[in-house]
Amino acid sequence: MAGEPPGGGIGRVVQREIYRRGAFGHRPRVPVLPDGLAQAARRKMSAAAWSYVAGSAGQQQTERANRLAFERWGIVPRVLRDISTRDTAVELFGERLPAPFLLAPIGALEMVHPDADLAVARAAAALGLPMLISTQGSKPMERTAEALGNAPRWFQLYWSTSDELVESFVRRAEAIRATALVVTLDTQLLGWRTHDLDLGSLPFVRGQGIAQYTSDPVFMELVRARLRGKPSPEPGPPPRPTPAAIATLASVARTHPGPFMRNLRSPVPRAAVETFLDIFARHSLTWDNLAWLRERTKLPIVLKGIQDPHDAQLAADHGVDGVIVSNHGGRQVDGAIGALTVLPEIVELVGDRLTVLFDSGIRGGADVFKALALGARAVGIGRPWVHGLALDGSDGIVGVMRYLMAELDITMALAGCARLDDIGPDLLRREDC
């Protein structure tokens, strides 16, 4: 960002800003303490939005395992090393980034803030960090790309049951100058998300988070085909609408492209939701499908959701360019292993063959340091910046990410590291919890 050292020294810059404002009685608009950030965001968000963002699968065991995995590693600082100039820059797929951070793909962001993906794009542009544009975005990828300007962008793909739709998404991603394609593999169906289930709340049913679909010509042809083949309604009076049903209908009409009143009268928006729910994920996807995708794009292909070293080996054998070690932030399988636990083994097995990235459970810059020390080239950040979005839109995202960048910079300095390459497993010790 303007006025900051390129990749180094941001820790002192951010500290000085906060303390100087504090001298005049101003506390940070976006809390620095991760728990305080989350609590403030929860107060700002609706119950449905908070459940969708913060909730994990089942009894939330995997989310806790993610945090426990970080706590099991302790940093061992080194002293008397020259850390007067620090560089946190990293190169990924030919792009040089100021810091090893990715803005992870999050869907249905209109639940959190009306600017949704556009706010994320503006923040990414201000920071110079890649935004992973979600298939479940609340804004069409073309509009998001405009807001990104020249900032890097990757596209995260959920593999639909329609090959034609997948190919259309890939073509659109290439047209918006995406520099990598991230295929999420751990969501063949939604996990048992107890917070959402207790509310009976799923954003996609209300037409939220499906803007990539309703802006796609292939998808809309599927919707029209559905309407052409739809049988006539059963005779008799329609069921009496409930307030919740009316609210859902209004949400579907509001989120679908076009005027609200026209959408309210039209069967198309509701058919679009039904079509999305039918084709969202392909349960029959196998390793063999990757060859089909490779034939259709020259973009680097990154597989997200790798948790087993054998799968990482298969990914390398199938010629993909990278993997993201991730358990979806604990949102899919309850009782799964903490993602950080398997990172070192995966790096050792395939780190010389492809780019290994990481997400799941990061809440602070020291967590980032540990993930990098265990071999990740860069990390994805999700829930923390969503909390910032809820509190202060694009500025809130920038604030949260600057905190993370600042803490990483300070942790590096205090651990005796001037560059990312100085961060290695020798600076960590495994501890019993």
Buried (B, 14 or more C-beta within 10 A) or exposed (E): BEEBBEBBBBBBBBEEEBEEEEEEEEEBEBBBEBEEBBEBBBEBBEEBBBBBBBBBBBEBBBBBBBBBBBEBBEBEEEEEEEBEEBBBBBEBBEEEBBBBBBBBBBBBBBBBBEBBBBBBBBBBBBBBBBBBBBBBBBBBBEBBBEBBEEBBBBBBBBBBBBBBBBBBBBEBBBEBEBBBBBBBBBBBEBBBBBBBEEBEBBBBBBBBBBBBBBBBEBBBBBBBEBBEEEEEEEEEEEEEEEEEEEEBBBBBBBBBEEEEEEBBEBEBBBBBBBBBEEBBBBEEBEEEBBEEBBEBBEBBBBBBBBBEBEBBBBBBEBEBBBBBBBBBBBBBBBEBBBBBBBBBBBBBBBBEBBBBBBBBBBBBBBBBBBBBBBBBBBBBBBBBBBBBBBBBBBBBBBBBBBBBBBBBBBBBBBBBBBBBEBBEBEBBEEEEE
